[in-house]
């Protein structure tokens, strides 16, 4: 097949003995590169007095086999779209990757423009400043901080699960853009995985889906060193991991010695020949290989070896006792192999893309926009202008479904799905001839499909979306808000990496009703808002939903959490109340009774905005100057100028009441010490939604009472919250006693 065209299988399958007899000098140079990578890791960790030397020493031959023999990667163009991806899921072994990027001569690049700079991504000075403040070699690899890093890794399981998204993206790009004679896409993804990666549950979630989707362009290489931080892996696990992966539908291979580059080469060549399964290569290794007293010890995992041990290890390697040594022959040997394969492939690709643009101008324009992150000029041509006022209204999950389909019709690389909840979250794309993303052999869809079935795998779903986003797609993922807890790690990483993923969460409050407290989110909104760089929107009606989608579609470096109601909410009459255009500023004055400085400010989000307006009418009839503020996105409002914040929330008005069916935690900066929050203090209850809202205080009467307290400068304090929690616990106790 096309993706195997650069592999000389006859050469790769020669035996190690024959190969050494034919080219002993090449074998010597291979060993020199491997030992250089090992020694750079030892030296950098020692100088920093911090880091993980053992794994780079063990896995250097594996990384070398991938980079030197197979990786289609041009160091002069590290952002080339069809490059193979190399993911160091064992992020603690970061010096292995930094050393490789330095020796390979990978150039620096501007992430925003895609332009390559005439300097190394990682210099020797960068390596010497490993783990220091502002270093380009931080403790764990960070995407966007250093060219050549394909994804941020460190949290175990994150790299391997994200790599599934990269493999999916390769399949989707190929199915969407490749034409006869124009094989623009078909890159492979290689991953180095640790014991910890495979023990984390997200690794299993991602692996099962990769097998199900038959991602034959994905290769995980497991460092089977039998060591974790606490000691031997046998202390914590005894499963047969290889057999587990066979059950997942993977092709499983084994290399008995991590130092055997020729056996590694043959194993990876088998991956290149595989046509319907992802590949899992078990590599038996020795942590801190060659260290006379530290090899195979758990202390070598995360502790500098010490100067004496490093000198003794270098002697065993036959390496000069010199720190940070990179001989010219090492550089020439590795870079020559990469140039002969990666540079040539990239140059051919650029030429092919130019011809493609002439033959298929529409698709070429779409590809250009996808790679730049820019939405098509007419992306919103399918949008409606406004939803009409309607007292009954729509659930915001319903209006969002309409808007999502409008956006996706205008942005052809917007793809996504749900963790088996699409019929409830309403995130299925339904326009035109949109298909499901499935292996063509299944008969249920194709690799060009845009609707994904992630299964009940929320954590993996998030990581996979991050991987797709890293390859230029605009993914969305959906589930119930209460299950956002399962997705917190990938959501956090999307914010760290500044990826414009769209996280859609429905069933956002006690409005879930009868399903009870296990399904009624209380603290999740505050949890999402606490993530730096994540914008959390909770729109109040269909027109705020519309304005929200207009705003977030244009984002290129910010992830968004979209929080939506299960129950219907009124579509606000915008001839009476302010335009929903204020959504783009995070908060806006929806309505004010009376001129000048308000006596009271009400603030609300989502389904509680209609409650706020009902309360507003009651207080306004009493002659009170009341201002009602819709706050669809707190974080976005707090980014606005001080002048705008003052216009919306004048500091001289300290009587403020926030209304939201969630805990108070994120409201302190807006209501201050003199304000009060009408919200959730305890977990919810099982029962009809309307009855629960009354019982839990989401009524006009309760909000009016809170308003009177703040006007009297007697807002409820934390003592009230404590008493409410005590009362709730006593109710639980009574239920236990009744049993």
C-alpha positions in Angstrom: 0.0 0.0 0.0 1.0 3.7 -0.3 2.1 4.0 3.3 4.5 1.1 3.0 6.3 2.4 -0.2 9.4 3.8 1.6 10.2 0.5 3.4 12.9 -1.8 1.9 11.5 -5.0 3.3 14.3 -7.2 1.9 16.9 -5.2 3.8 14.9 -5.0 6.9 14.3 -8.8 7.2 17.9 -9.8 6.9 19.1 -11.5 10.1 21.1 -9.4 12.6 24.1 -11.7 12.0 24.1 -11.2 8.3 23.5 -7.5 8.6 26.5 -7.1 11.0 28.7 -9.0 8.6 27.7 -6.8 5.7 27.9 -3.4 7.4 29.8 -3.5 10.7 30.5 0.3 10.4 26.9 1.1 10.2 26.2 -1.1 13.3 29.0 0.8 15.1 27.4 4.1 14.2 24.0 2.9 15.3 25.4 2.0 18.7 27.1 5.4 18.9 23.9 7.3 18.3 22.1 5.1 20.9 24.8 5.7 23.5 24.9 9.4 22.8 21.1 9.6 23.6 21.7 7.6 26.8 24.5 9.8 28.0 22.7 13.1 27.2 19.9 11.9 29.4 22.2 10.9 32.2 24.1 14.2 32.0 21.0 16.5 31.8 19.3 14.8 34.8 22.5 14.9 36.8 23.0 18.7 36.1 19.4 19.4 36.9 19.6 17.2 40.0 16.1 16.1 39.0 14.5 13.9 36.4 14.2 10.3 35.2 17.4 8.8 33.7 16.5 5.1 33.7 13.9 4.9 31.0 15.9 6.9 28.4 18.9 4.6 29.0 16.7 1.5 28.4 14.6 2.8 25.4 17.2 4.7 23.4 17.6 1.8 21.0 13.9 1.7 20.4 13.6 5.4 19.8 16.5 5.1 17.4 15.1 2.3 15.5 11.8 4.2 14.9 13.5 7.5 14.0 16.4 6.2 11.9 14.7 3.3 10.1 11.1 4.3 9.7 9.9 7.7 10.7 8.8 9.8 7.7 9.8 13.1 9.3 11.7 16.0 7.9 13.7 17.9 10.6 13.7 20.9 8.4 9.9 21.0 8.4 8.6 19.7 11.8 5.1 20.8 11.0 4.8 19.0 7.6 1.1 17.8 7.7 1.8 14.3 6.5 4.7 13.6 8.8 4.6 10.5 10.9 3.8 11.3 14.5 6.1 10.1 17.4 4.5 10.3 20.8 6.5 9.7 24.0 3.6 8.7 26.2 6.1 7.9 29.0 6.6 11.7 29.4 8.8 11.3 32.4 11.5 10.0 30.0 11.5 13.4 28.3 15.2 13.6 27.9 15.1 10.8 25.4 12.9 12.9 23.2 14.9 16.1 23.8 18.1 14.3 23.0 16.6 12.9 19.8 15.3 16.2 18.6 18.8 17.8 19.2 20.8 15.1 17.5 18.3 14.8 14.6 18.6 18.5 14.0 14.9 19.3 14.2 14.4 23.0 13.4 12.4 25.4 15.5 9.0 26.4 14.1 6.3 29.0 14.7 3.2 27.1 15.8 0.8 30.0 14.7 2.3 30.6 11.2 3.8 27.2 10.5 7.0 28.7 9.4 10.3 27.0 10.1 13.0 29.0 11.7 16.7 28.8 10.8 17.7 27.4 14.2 17.5 24.2 16.2 14.4 23.5 18.2 16.6 22.3 21.0 20.2 23.5 21.4 22.8 22.1 23.7 22.2 25.1 26.0 18.5 24.1 26.2 19.5 20.5 27.2 21.9 21.9 29.8 19.0 23.9 31.2 16.7 20.8 31.4 13.9 21.2 34.0 14.8 24.9 34.7 12.4 27.8 34.5 11.5 28.9 31.0 13.6 26.0 29.5 12.6 24.5 26.1 13.3 21.2 27.8 10.7 21.2 30.7 10.2 18.2 33.0 7.6 16.6 30.7 7.2 17.3 27.0 4.9 20.2 26.3 3.2 20.8 22.9 3.6 24.3 21.6 6.5 25.0 23.8 9.1 23.1 21.8 9.0 22.2 18.1 9.0 18.4 17.6 6.7 17.7 20.5 3.5 16.3 19.0 1.4 16.3 22.3 1.8 17.1 25.9 2.5 14.0 27.9 3.2 13.2 31.5 -0.1 12.1 33.0 0.2 8.4 32.3 -2.2 7.1 29.7 -2.6 10.5 28.1 -0.1 9.9 25.3 -1.3 6.5 24.2 -5.0 7.6 24.2 -4.2 10.8 22.4 -2.4 8.9 19.7 -5.6 7.1 18.8 -7.0 10.5 17.8 -4.0 11.1 15.7 -4.4 7.7 13.9 -8.1 8.5 13.4 -7.2 11.9 11.9 -4.8 10.3 9.5 -7.6 8.0 8.3 -10.1 10.8 8.0 -7.7 13.1 6.1 -6.9 10.4 3.7 -10.5 9.4 3.1 -11.5 13.0 2.7 -8.7 14.5 0.6 -6.9 11.6 -1.2 -7.7 11.2 -4.9 -6.5 8.8 -7.5 -2.8 9.6 -8.1 -2.8 12.1 -5.1 -2.1 10.3 -1.9 -1.8 13.4 0.3 -2.3 11.7 3.6 -1.5 8.4 5.3 0.8 9.1 8.1 1.6 6.6 10.9 1.7 7.2 14.6 4.4 5.6 16.8 4.1 5.6 20.6 6.5 4.6 23.3 4.4 3.4 26.3 5.3 2.5 29.9 3.8 0.1 32.4 1.9 3.0 33.9 0.3 3.9 30.6 -1.1 0.5 30.3 -2.3 0.3 33.9 -4.3 3.5 33.6 -7.9 2.8 32.6 -7.9 5.3 29.8 -5.3 3.2 28.0 -7.6 0.3 27.9 -10.5 2.5 26.8 -8.5 3.8 23.9 -7.0 0.5 23.0 -10.3 -1.2 22.6 -11.6 1.5 20.4 -8.5 1.5 18.3 -8.9 -2.2 17.7 -12.6 -1.8 17.0 -11.8 0.9 14.4 -9.0 -1.3 12.8 -6.4 1.5 13.0 -3.6 -0.2 11.2 -1.6 3.0 11.1 -1.0 2.9 14.9 1.9 1.3 16.6 2.3 1.2 20.4 5.7 0.0 21.7 5.6 -1.1 25.4 8.7 -0.8 27.6 8.3 -4.0 29.6 11.0 -3.2 32.2 8.9 -4.7 35.2 9.7 -1.6 37.3 7.5 1.1 38.7 8.2 3.8 41.3 7.3 1.5 44.3 9.2 -1.5 43.0 8.5 -4.5 40.8 5.4 -4.4 38.6 4.4 -7.8 40.0 3.5 -6.1 43.3 0.6 -4.3 41.6 -0.4 -6.4 38.5 -0.3 -9.9 37.3 -2.3 -9.9 34.1 -1.1 -11.1 30.7 -1.0 -7.8 28.9 -0.1 -9.2 25.5 -3.1 -11.5 25.6 -5.3 -8.6 26.6 -4.3 -6.7 23.4 -4.9 -9.8 21.3 -8.5 -9.7 22.7 -8.7 -6.0 21.8 -8.0 -7.0 18.1 -4.4 -5.8 17.9 -1.5 -7.5 16.2 0.9 -8.4 19.0 4.7 -8.9 18.6 7.5 -9.3 21.0 11.2 -8.3 21.0 13.1 -10.0 23.7 15.9 -7.4 24.0 15.5 -3.6 23.7 19.2 -3.4 22.6 18.6 -5.5 19.5 18.0 -2.8 16.9 17.8 -5.4 14.1 15.0 -7.3 15.9 13.2 -4.0 16.6 13.5 -3.1 12.9 12.0 -6.4 11.9 9.1 -6.0 14.3 8.3 -2.5 13.1 8.5 -3.7 9.5 5.7 -6.2 10.4 3.7 -3.2 11.6 4.2 -1.5 8.2 2.8 -4.6 6.5 -0.3 -4.8 8.7 -3.4 -3.8 6.9 -6.3 -4.2 9.3 -5.1 -4.1 12.9 -3.2 -1.7 15.2 0.2 -3.1 16.3 1.4 -3.7 19.9 5.1 -4.5 20.3 6.2 -5.8 23.7 9.9 -4.9 24.2 11.7 -6.4 27.2 14.1 -3.9 28.6 16.3 -3.1 31.6 15.8 0.2 33.3 19.1 2.2 33.5 20.7 -0.4 31.2 24.5 -0.5 31.7 24.6 1.2 35.1 26.7 -1.1 37.3 24.7 -0.6 40.5 21.5 1.0 39.3 20.3 -1.3 36.5 16.9 -2.9 37.2 16.3 -0.8 40.3 13.3 1.3 40.9 15.5 4.1 42.3 16.8 4.6 38.7 13.3 5.6 37.6 13.3 9.1 39.1 16.7 9.8 40.7 19.9 11.1 39.2 22.5 8.4 39.1 25.4 10.4 40.6 28.7 11.4 39.0 30.5 8.2 39.9 27.8 5.9 38.5 27.6 8.0 35.3 31.3 7.7 34.8 31.2 3.9 35.3 28.3 3.6 33.0 30.0 5.5 30.2 33.0 3.2 30.6 30.7 0.2 30.0 29.3 1.9 26.9 32.8 2.7 25.7 31.9 6.4 25.8 34.3 9.2 26.7 33.9 10.4 30.3 32.8 13.8 29.1 29.5 15.6 29.8 27.1 16.5 27.0 29.2 15.1 24.2 27.6 14.8 20.8 30.2 13.7 18.2 29.9 14.9 14.6 29.7 11.3 13.3 26.6 10.7 15.5 24.9 13.8 14.1 25.8 12.9 10.6 24.7 9.3 10.8 21.2 10.1 12.2 20.5 13.2 10.2 21.6 11.5 7.0 19.1 8.7 7.4 16.3 11.2 8.2 17.1 13.4 5.2 17.2 10.4 2.8 13.7 9.4 3.8 11.9 12.3 5.5 13.2 15.2 3.6 12.7 13.5 0.2 9.2 12.4 1.2 8.3 16.0 2.3 9.6 17.5 -0.9 7.6 15.0 -3.0 4.5 15.9 -0.9 4.9 19.6 -1.5 5.2 19.1 -5.2 2.1 16.7 -5.1 0.1 19.3 -3.2 0.8 22.0 -5.8 -0.4 19.7 -8.5 -3.4 18.8 -6.4 -4.4 22.4 -6.0 -4.6 22.7 -9.8 -6.6 19.5 -10.2 -8.9 19.9 -7.2 -9.0 23.6 -6.3 -12.1 23.2 -4.0 -10.6 20.5 -1.9 -7.2 22.3 -1.9 -8.8 25.4 -0.5 -10.6 23.4 2.2 -7.3 21.8 3.1 -5.6 25.1 3.3 -8.2 26.4 5.7 -8.1 23.3 7.8 -4.4 23.5 8.2 -4.5 27.2 9.1 -7.4 26.8 11.6 -9.5 29.4 9.8 -13.1 28.8 9.2 -14.4 29.0 5.6 -15.4 32.5 4.6 -19.1 31.5 4.2 -19.2 29.1 7.2 -22.2 30.8 8.7 -24.3 31.0 5.5 -26.4 28.2 6.9 -27.1 30.1 10.1 -30.5 31.4 11.0 -30.5 35.0 12.2 -32.5 34.6 15.4 -34.9 32.2 17.1 -38.4 33.8 17.6 -39.6 34.6 21.1 -41.4 31.6 22.7 -42.7 31.3 26.2 -42.5 27.5 26.0 -39.1 27.6 24.3 -36.6 24.8 23.7 -34.2 22.9 25.9 -30.8 24.5 25.2 -29.5 21.0 24.1 -32.2 21.2 21.4 -31.3 24.7 20.1 -27.6 23.8 20.4 -28.2 20.7 18.2 -29.7 22.9 15.5 -26.7 25.3 15.7 -24.1 22.5 15.8 -25.5 21.2 12.6 -25.5 24.6 11.1 -21.8 25.1 12.0 -20.7 21.7 10.9 -22.3 22.1 7.6 -20.2 25.2 7.1 -17.0 23.8 8.6 -16.5 20.4 6.9 -13.7 19.3 9.3 -15.9 19.6 12.4 -16.3 16.1 13.6 -17.4 14.4 16.8 -19.8 12.4 18.8 -20.8 11.1 22.2 -20.0 8.6 24.8 -23.1 6.6 23.8 -25.4 9.5 24.6 -25.9 11.1 21.2 -29.8 10.6 21.3 -29.9 12.4 24.6 -27.2 15.0 24.1 -28.5 15.6 20.5 -25.1 15.9 19.0 -25.6 13.7 15.8 -24.8 15.5 12.5 -27.9 15.0 10.3 -27.4 17.1 7.2 -26.6 15.9 3.7 -24.9 12.5 3.3 -23.0 12.7 6.6 -21.8 9.2 7.5 -20.6 7.5 10.7 -16.8 7.1 11.2 -16.3 3.4 10.9 -13.9 1.0 9.1 -15.3 0.5 5.6 -15.2 -3.2 6.0 -17.9 -2.9 8.8 -20.6 -1.8 6.3 -21.7 0.9 8.8 -19.8 3.9 7.5 -16.4 5.0 6.3 -13.2 6.7 7.5 -14.6 9.9 6.0 -17.5 9.8 8.5 -18.1 12.7 10.8 -20.3 11.1 13.4 -18.2 9.1 16.0 -19.4 6.4 18.3 -16.9 6.5 21.2 -18.8 4.0 23.3 -19.0 4.5 27.1 -15.4 5.7 27.2 -15.6 9.4 28.4 -11.9 9.7 29.4 -10.6 8.1 26.1 -13.1 10.2 24.1 -11.6 13.4 25.5 -8.0 12.3 24.8 -8.9 11.1 21.3 -10.5 14.4 20.5 -7.3 16.1 21.6 -5.4 13.9 19.2 -7.7 14.8 16.3 -7.4 18.5 17.1 -3.6 18.2 17.1 -3.9 17.1 13.5 -6.1 20.0 12.4 -9.6 18.7 12.8 -12.2 20.6 14.9 -13.6 17.9 17.2 -16.6 18.0 19.6 -17.4 15.4 22.3 -20.6 15.1 24.4 -21.9 13.5 27.5 -23.9 14.5 30.6 -22.4 17.3 32.7 -22.1 15.0 35.7 -19.8 12.7 33.7 -17.5 15.6 32.8 -15.6 14.3 35.9 -14.5 11.3 33.9 -13.1 13.7 31.3 -11.3 16.2 33.5 -7.7 15.1 32.6 -8.1 15.5 28.8 -10.1 18.7 29.3 -7.3 20.1 31.4 -4.7 19.0 28.8 -6.7 20.7 26.0 -6.4 23.9 28.0 -2.7 23.4 28.6 -2.1 22.8 24.9 -4.5 25.6 23.8 -6.6 23.3 21.6 -10.0 24.5 20.4 -11.8 21.3 21.3 -15.5 21.7 22.0 -16.8 19.8 25.1 -20.6 19.6 25.1 -22.3 18.7 28.4 -26.1 18.4 28.7 -28.5 17.6 31.6 -26.8 20.4 33.5 -28.7 20.6 36.8 -31.3 19.2 39.2 -33.5 19.7 36.1 -32.5 16.1 35.3 -35.2 15.2 37.9 -36.0 11.6 38.6 -32.5 10.2 37.9 -31.5 11.7 41.3 -28.2 13.0 42.8 -25.9 10.6 40.9 -27.0 12.3 37.7 -27.6 15.8 38.9 -24.5 18.0 38.6 -23.8 20.3 41.5 -20.1 21.0 41.7 -19.1 20.4 38.0 -19.7 23.9 36.8 -17.2 25.3 39.3 -14.8 22.5 38.5 -14.8 23.4 34.8 -14.5 27.1 35.5 -11.5 26.5 37.6 -9.5 25.3 34.6 -7.2 28.1 33.4 -7.8 28.8 29.7 -11.1 26.9 29.4 -14.2 28.9 28.5 -17.3 27.5 30.1 -20.6 28.7 28.5 -24.0 28.1 30.0 -26.5 29.9 27.7 -29.9 30.9 28.9 -32.0 30.4 25.7 -31.9 29.6 22.0 -30.5 33.0 21.0 -27.7 32.9 23.5 -26.9 29.4 22.1 -26.8 30.9 18.6 -24.6 33.7 19.7 -22.3 31.3 21.6 -21.8 29.1 18.5 -21.0 32.1 16.4 -18.3 33.1 18.9 -16.7 29.7 19.6 -16.5 28.6 16.0 -13.9 31.3 15.4 -11.7 30.3 18.3 -8.3 28.8 17.3 -6.5 28.3 20.6 -9.1 27.9 23.3 -11.1 24.9 24.4 -14.8 25.5 25.3 -17.2 23.7 27.6 -20.8 24.1 26.5 -23.2 23.4 29.3 -26.9 22.8 28.2 -30.2 22.1 29.8 -32.3 18.9 29.5 -35.6 20.8 30.1 -37.1 23.5 28.0 -36.4 27.2 28.7 -38.3 30.2 27.3 -36.8 31.9 24.3 -36.5 35.4 25.5 -38.3 38.2 23.7 -35.3 40.3 22.4 -37.6 43.2 21.4 -38.1 43.7 25.2 -34.7 42.5 26.4 -31.2 43.1 25.2 -29.7 41.4 22.2 -27.9 38.1 22.8 -24.9 39.6 21.0 -23.6 40.4 24.5 -22.7 36.7 24.8 -19.4 37.5 23.1 -18.4 39.5 26.2 -19.3 36.9 28.7 -22.0 38.9 30.6 -24.3 41.7 29.6 -27.2 43.8 31.0 -30.3 42.0 29.9 -32.7 44.5 31.4 -32.9 47.3 33.9 -35.8 49.0 35.6 -35.2 52.6 36.4 -32.5 54.9 35.3 -29.0 55.4 36.8 -27.3 53.3 39.4 -29.3 50.2 40.3 -30.2 49.4 43.9 -29.9 45.7 43.2 -28.2 43.5 40.6 -29.4 40.0 39.8 -27.1 37.7 38.0 -27.9 34.3 36.5 -26.9 31.7 33.9 -28.7 29.1 31.9 -32.1 27.9 33.0 -32.1 30.3 35.9 -32.2 33.4 33.8 -35.9 33.1 33.3 -36.3 32.8 37.1 -34.2 36.0 37.4 -36.5 37.9 35.0 -39.6 36.7 36.9 -38.0 38.0 40.1 -37.0 41.2 38.4 -40.6 41.9 37.5 -41.8 41.4 41.1 -39.2 43.8 42.5 -39.6 46.3 39.7 -43.4 46.6 40.5 -42.4 47.6 44.0 -40.5 50.6 42.5 -37.0 49.1 42.9 -34.2 49.9 40.5 -33.2 46.4 39.5 -30.7 45.3 36.9 -30.7 41.8 35.6 -27.4 40.5 34.1 -27.1 37.3 32.1 -23.7 35.7 32.6 -23.3 33.0 30.0 -19.5 32.8 30.5 -17.9 34.1 33.7 -14.3 33.6 32.5 -14.9 35.6 29.3 -16.5 38.4 31.3 -13.5 38.6 33.6 -11.3 39.1 30.5 -13.1 42.2 29.5 -11.8 45.7 30.2 -12.2 47.1 33.7 -14.4 49.8 32.1 -16.8 47.2 30.6 -17.0 45.3 33.8 -17.8 48.5 35.7 -20.5 49.3 33.2 -22.2 46.0 33.8 -21.5 45.6 37.5 -20.8 49.0 39.0 -18.8 48.7 42.2 -21.1 51.2 44.0 -23.9 48.7 43.9 -22.9 46.0 46.3 -26.4 44.5 46.7 -26.1 41.5 44.4 -27.7 38.1 44.1 -26.5 35.3 41.8 -28.8 32.5 40.8 -27.5 29.2 39.4 -28.5 25.6 40.1 -24.9 24.8 41.2 -22.6 25.5 44.1 -21.5 29.1 44.9 -17.7 28.5 44.5 -17.2 30.4 41.2 -19.4 33.4 42.0 -17.4 35.1 44.8 -15.6 37.5 42.4 -18.9 38.9 41.1 -21.2 39.1 44.1 -18.5 39.8 46.8 -18.9 39.5 50.5 -22.1 41.6 50.5 -23.9 39.4 48.0 -25.8 36.1 48.2 -26.0 33.1 46.0 -29.2 31.2 45.4 -28.0 27.8 44.4 -27.1 24.3 45.5 -25.5 23.6 48.8 -26.0 19.9 49.0 -26.5 17.1 46.4 -29.9 16.9 44.8 -32.8 14.6 45.2 -34.8 12.2 43.0 -38.1 13.5 41.9 -40.0 15.5 39.2 -37.9 18.5 38.1 -40.4 21.2 38.9 -41.1 19.8 42.4 -37.4 19.6 43.1 -36.9 23.2 42.0 -39.5 24.3 44.5 -38.2 22.2 47.3 -34.6 23.3 46.7 -35.3 27.0 46.6 -35.4 27.9 42.9 -38.5 30.0 43.2 -39.3 33.7 42.8 -40.1 33.8 46.6 -36.7 32.5 47.5 -34.8 34.9 45.2 -36.9 37.9 46.5 -36.1 36.9 50.0 -32.4 36.8 49.2 -32.7 40.2 47.5 -34.2 41.7 50.6 -31.5 40.3 52.8 -28.7 41.8 50.7 -30.5 45.1 50.6 -30.6 45.0 54.4 -26.9 44.2 54.4 -27.7 40.8 56.0 -26.8 38.2 53.4 -26.7 34.6 54.4 -23.2 33.5 55.5 -21.3 30.2 55.4 -23.0 29.3 58.7 -26.2 28.9 56.7 -24.5 26.6 54.2 -23.1 24.5 57.1 -26.5 24.2 58.7 -28.1 23.2 55.3 -25.5 20.5 54.9 -26.1 19.2 58.4 -29.8 19.1 57.8 -29.2 17.2 54.5 -27.0 14.7 56.3 -29.7 14.2 59.0 -32.2 13.4 56.3 -29.9 10.7 55.0 -29.5 9.3 58.5 -33.3 9.2 59.0 -33.6 7.2 55.8 -31.0 4.8 57.1 -32.8 4.4 60.3 -36.1 3.8 58.5 -34.5 0.8 56.9 
